[in-house]
């Protein structure tokens, strides 16, 4: 049986966390410039991308 690569999994989690944080900051900056904040479709479009790395690390 193969030994789990915890370093790789940790790096993937860190990258996902960093990406999520950057998206939040970008969304926050967009809301700051746009007072009504009518961009909910952007958050739903990024959701499938976030799920893809989790599925590949489970293998």
Secondary structure, DSSP 8 states (H G I E B T S, - for coil): -----HHHHHHHHHHHHHHHHHHHHHHHHHHHHSTT---HHHHHHHHHHHHHHHHHHT-
